Amino acid sequence: MEFGRLITAMVTPFDADGHIDWETTGRLIDYLIEEQQSDSLVVSGTTGESPTLSDEEKLELFRFAVKHANGRCKIIAGTGSNNTAHSIHLTKDAEEAGVDGILLVAPYYNRPSQEGLYQHFKAIAEATALPIILYNVEGRTGVNLSAETTLRLAQIGNIVATKDCANTDQLTQIISGAPDGFKLYSGDDGATLPALAVGGYGIISVASHIVGAQMKELIDAYLGGNVQEAARINGRLHPIFKGLFYCPHPVPNPVAVKYALGLKGFSVGGVRLPLVTVNEAEAAFLRNLLV
């Protein structure tokens, strides 16, 4: 399965009552494919507010995205949780919904050992024929999926990639030790170019909602051997990469990117509690950054 170099972790549009806005969801899928050049979309990941989506909503989103994308890009379902049995159940349902792959975040809050992480991902992989992308984000989960455990998991046939937010040292260990065909995606927009430089394959992005086409230019420039041009584009985009998470202080994803989409003329509604929308100072910062 080829998921491409630029994957967008898609927000979930809501209407004024906090329900999924299906008409806007369809337009957002079109926009991310056609204007922002996404090769694949992650549906119901953290950026899609998975913690506050019911299983029924997630499955509706999976089915809707598969049907609406209609083969124009790959649809990757976020089915990971800190409950292995629940993740298996949702993964099987996502497979029936027709998705192309699965994104599995490391279990959060219960902080399993490395052996527990291995057994968790192994059990889910054995329950599906779909290709799986691991997701390591210690800042959210409280546990680091180590390079050694990642490489051990990479030996399982349908675990084909990882999205990793760790430092460059860990990324390098994974890339240098991975079997042929196993891909590493950066999980941090600002680390796209450094990850490519140490052998990473691409980015699973939030900023690609706003600057996806430019990020594709960065990737293509680097892969084409024009490192200076890639660095120039990276420098231009860096304030946006940073600003979507620090505006001017840390804000939880996807609060800022949803507001930023509205500034670009593409309203996707608000966020569900316990998240709240940007305050006046944050809004002013984003307007200054993007308008």
C-alpha positions as CSV (number, residue, x, y, z in Angstrom):
1,M,0.0,0.0,0.0
2,E,1.4,3.4,-1.0
3,F,0.0,6.2,1.2
4,G,2.2,8.9,-0.5
5,R,4.5,11.5,1.0
6,L,1.9,14.1,2.3
7,I,-0.8,12.8,4.5
8,T,-3.2,15.2,6.2
9,A,-4.6,14.4,9.6
10,M,-8.1,15.8,8.8
11,V,-10.2,17.9,11.2
12,T,-13.8,16.9,11.7
13,P,-16.2,19.7,10.7
14,F,-19.0,20.5,13.1
15,D,-22.2,22.5,12.7
16,A,-23.5,25.1,15.2
17,D,-25.0,22.3,17.4
18,G,-21.8,20.4,17.5
19,H,-22.9,17.6,15.2
20,I,-20.8,16.5,12.2
21,D,-21.4,18.7,9.3
22,W,-21.5,16.3,6.4
23,E,-21.7,18.8,3.6
24,T,-18.7,20.6,4.9
25,T,-16.8,17.3,5.4
26,G,-17.3,16.5,1.7
27,R,-16.0,19.9,0.7
28,L,-13.1,19.6,3.0
29,I,-12.1,16.2,1.5
30,D,-12.2,17.8,-2.0
31,Y,-10.2,20.8,-0.8
32,L,-7.5,18.7,0.8
33,I,-7.1,16.5,-2.3
34,E,-7.5,19.1,-5.0
35,E,-6.0,22.3,-3.5
36,Q,-3.7,21.1,-0.8
37,Q,-2.5,18.0,-2.7
38,S,-2.9,15.4,0.1
39,D,-2.0,11.9,-1.0
40,S,-3.9,10.3,1.9
41,L,-6.2,11.5,4.8
42,V,-6.3,10.3,8.4
43,V,-9.9,10.4,9.5
44,S,-10.7,10.4,13.2
45,G,-7.2,11.0,14.5
46,T,-6.4,13.4,17.3
47,T,-6.8,16.3,14.9
48,G,-10.2,14.9,14.1
49,E,-11.1,15.1,17.8
50,S,-11.3,11.3,18.1
51,P,-11.6,11.5,21.9
52,T,-15.0,13.1,21.6
53,L,-16.4,11.2,18.7
54,S,-18.6,8.2,19.3
55,D,-17.8,4.9,17.6
56,E,-20.9,5.4,15.5
57,E,-19.7,8.8,14.4
58,K,-16.3,7.4,13.6
59,L,-17.7,4.6,11.4
60,E,-20.0,7.1,9.6
61,L,-16.9,9.2,8.9
62,F,-14.9,6.3,7.6
63,R,-17.7,5.2,5.3
64,F,-18.4,8.8,4.1
65,A,-14.7,9.5,3.5
66,V,-14.2,6.3,1.5
67,K,-17.2,7.0,-0.6
68,H,-16.5,10.7,-1.2
69,A,-12.8,10.3,-1.9
70,N,-13.8,7.6,-4.4
71,G,-10.2,6.5,-5.0
72,R,-8.7,10.0,-5.3
73,C,-6.7,9.5,-2.2
74,K,-6.2,6.8,0.5
75,I,-8.3,6.9,3.6
76,I,-6.6,5.9,6.9
77,A,-8.8,5.3,9.9
78,G,-7.7,6.3,13.4
79,T,-8.7,3.4,15.5
80,G,-6.1,3.4,18.2
81,S,-6.9,3.7,21.9
82,N,-5.6,2.6,25.3
83,N,-8.0,-0.4,25.3
84,T,-6.6,-3.2,23.1
85,A,-9.9,-5.0,22.8
86,H,-11.8,-1.9,21.8
87,S,-9.1,-1.0,19.2
88,I,-9.4,-4.4,17.7
89,H,-13.2,-4.1,17.5
90,L,-13.1,-0.6,15.9
91,T,-10.3,-1.7,13.5
92,K,-12.4,-4.6,12.3
93,D,-15.4,-2.3,11.8
94,A,-13.2,0.2,9.9
95,E,-12.0,-2.6,7.6
96,E,-15.6,-3.5,6.8
97,A,-16.2,0.2,6.1
98,G,-13.6,0.0,3.3
99,V,-10.7,2.1,4.6
100,D,-7.3,1.7,3.1
101,G,-5.3,1.6,6.3
102,I,-5.2,2.1,10.0
103,L,-3.4,4.6,12.3
104,L,-2.8,3.3,15.8
105,V,-1.7,5.7,18.5
106,A,0.4,4.3,21.4
107,P,-1.9,3.6,24.4
108,Y,-2.2,6.8,26.5
109,Y,-2.7,7.4,30.3
110,N,-2.2,3.7,31.3
111,R,1.5,3.9,30.2
112,P,2.3,0.3,29.3
113,S,5.8,-1.1,29.3
114,Q,7.6,-1.7,26.0
115,E,6.5,-5.3,26.1
116,G,2.9,-4.2,26.7
117,L,3.2,-1.8,23.7
118,Y,4.5,-4.6,21.5
119,Q,1.7,-7.0,22.5
120,H,-0.9,-4.3,22.1
121,F,0.0,-3.5,18.5
122,K,0.7,-7.1,17.6
123,A,-2.8,-8.1,18.8
124,I,-4.4,-5.5,16.6
125,A,-2.3,-6.3,13.6
126,E,-3.2,-9.9,13.9
127,A,-6.9,-9.0,13.8
128,T,-6.9,-7.2,10.5
129,A,-5.5,-7.6,7.0
130,L,-5.2,-3.8,6.6
131,P,-1.8,-2.1,6.6
132,I,-1.0,-0.3,9.9
133,I,0.8,2.9,10.7
134,L,2.1,3.1,14.3
135,Y,1.9,6.5,16.0
136,N,4.4,7.6,18.6
137,V,3.6,10.9,20.4
138,E,5.0,10.8,23.9
139,G,3.8,14.4,24.7
140,R,0.2,13.2,24.4
141,T,0.4,9.6,25.5
142,G,3.0,9.8,28.3
143,V,4.9,6.8,26.9
144,N,7.6,6.6,24.2
145,L,7.4,3.8,21.7
146,S,11.1,3.1,21.6
147,A,13.1,2.6,18.4
148,E,13.8,-1.0,19.5
149,T,10.1,-1.7,19.9
150,T,9.2,0.0,16.7
151,L,11.8,-2.1,14.8
152,R,10.5,-5.3,16.5
153,L,6.9,-4.4,15.4
154,A,8.2,-3.6,11.9
155,Q,8.9,-7.3,11.5
156,I,5.1,-7.9,11.5
157,G,3.9,-8.1,7.9
158,N,1.1,-5.6,7.9
159,I,2.8,-3.0,10.2
160,V,4.2,-0.9,7.3
161,A,5.1,2.5,8.7
162,T,5.3,4.7,11.8
163,K,4.3,8.3,12.5
164,D,6.9,9.4,15.0
165,C,7.2,12.7,16.9
166,A,10.5,11.7,18.7
167,N,13.8,13.4,18.3
168,T,16.0,13.0,15.2
169,D,18.2,10.5,17.0
170,Q,15.3,8.1,17.5
171,L,14.1,8.7,13.9
172,T,17.6,7.8,12.6
173,Q,17.7,4.6,14.7
174,I,14.4,3.5,13.2
175,I,15.3,4.4,9.6
176,S,18.7,2.7,9.8
177,G,17.3,-0.5,11.3
178,A,14.0,-0.9,9.5
179,P,13.3,-3.6,7.0
180,D,13.0,-2.8,3.3
181,G,9.7,-1.1,2.6
182,F,9.0,0.1,6.2
183,K,8.4,3.9,6.1
184,L,8.8,6.6,8.7
185,Y,6.6,9.7,8.6
186,S,7.3,12.7,10.8
187,G,4.5,13.6,13.1
188,D,5.7,17.1,13.5
189,D,5.3,19.6,10.7
190,G,8.4,21.5,11.7
191,A,10.5,18.4,11.5
192,T,9.4,17.5,7.9
193,L,12.7,18.6,6.3
194,P,15.0,17.2,9.1
195,A,13.1,13.9,8.9
196,L,13.6,13.7,5.1
197,A,17.2,14.5,5.6
198,V,17.8,11.4,7.8
199,G,15.8,9.1,5.5
200,G,12.2,9.7,6.5
201,Y,9.5,9.1,3.9
202,G,7.1,12.0,4.4
203,I,4.8,13.8,6.9
204,I,1.5,13.2,8.5
205,S,0.5,16.8,8.8
206,V,-1.8,19.3,10.5
207,A,-0.4,22.4,8.7
208,S,-1.3,20.9,5.3
209,H,-4.8,22.1,5.9
210,I,-3.4,25.6,5.2
211,V,-0.1,25.1,3.3
212,G,-0.3,21.6,1.9
213,A,0.6,22.6,-1.6
214,Q,3.7,24.4,-0.4
215,M,4.7,21.4,1.8
216,K,4.4,19.3,-1.3
217,E,6.8,21.7,-3.1
218,L,9.2,21.4,-0.1
219,I,9.2,17.6,-0.3
220,D,9.5,17.5,-4.1
221,A,12.4,20.0,-4.0
222,Y,14.3,17.9,-1.5
223,L,13.7,14.6,-3.3
224,G,14.7,16.3,-6.5
225,G,18.1,17.2,-5.0
226,N,17.4,20.9,-4.6
227,V,18.2,21.1,-0.9
228,Q,18.6,24.9,-0.9
229,E,15.1,25.4,-2.3
230,A,13.7,22.9,0.2
231,A,15.4,24.9,3.0
232,R,14.0,28.2,1.7
233,I,10.5,26.8,1.6
234,N,10.9,25.3,5.1
235,G,12.1,28.7,6.4
236,R,9.0,30.4,4.9
237,L,6.6,27.9,6.4
238,H,8.3,27.5,9.8
239,P,6.3,30.4,11.4
240,I,3.1,28.7,10.4
241,F,4.2,25.3,11.6
242,K,5.0,26.8,15.0
243,G,2.1,29.3,15.1
244,L,-0.6,26.6,14.7
245,F,0.5,25.1,18.0
246,Y,1.9,28.2,19.8
247,C,-0.3,31.2,19.2
248,P,1.5,32.8,21.1
249,H,1.4,30.1,23.8
250,P,0.6,26.4,23.5
251,V,-3.0,25.6,22.3
252,P,-4.4,22.1,21.9
253,N,-4.7,20.7,18.4
254,P,-7.0,21.2,16.4
255,V,-8.2,24.5,18.0
256,A,-5.8,26.8,16.0
257,V,-6.0,25.0,12.6
258,K,-9.9,25.0,12.7
259,Y,-9.8,28.8,13.3
260,A,-7.1,29.2,10.7
261,L,-9.3,27.4,8.1
262,G,-12.0,29.9,8.8
263,L,-9.6,32.8,8.2
264,K,-8.8,31.2,4.8
265,G,-12.5,31.3,4.0
266,F,-13.2,27.6,4.8
267,S,-15.3,27.4,8.0
268,V,-15.3,24.0,9.6
269,G,-17.1,25.1,12.8
270,G,-15.9,24.9,16.4
271,V,-14.5,22.3,18.7
272,R,-16.1,20.0,21.2
273,L,-15.6,20.3,24.9
274,P,-13.3,20.0,26.8
275,L,-11.6,21.9,24.0
276,V,-12.6,25.5,23.5
277,T,-12.0,27.9,20.6
278,V,-9.2,30.5,20.5
279,N,-9.4,33.5,22.7
280,E,-9.1,37.1,21.5
281,A,-5.3,37.2,21.8
282,E,-4.9,33.9,20.0
283,A,-7.3,34.9,17.3
284,A,-5.4,38.2,16.7
285,F,-2.1,36.2,16.6
286,L,-3.4,33.9,13.9
287,R,-4.9,36.7,11.9
288,N,-1.6,38.4,11.9
289,L,0.2,35.2,10.9
290,L,-2.1,34.1,8.1
291,V,-4.1,37.0,6.7
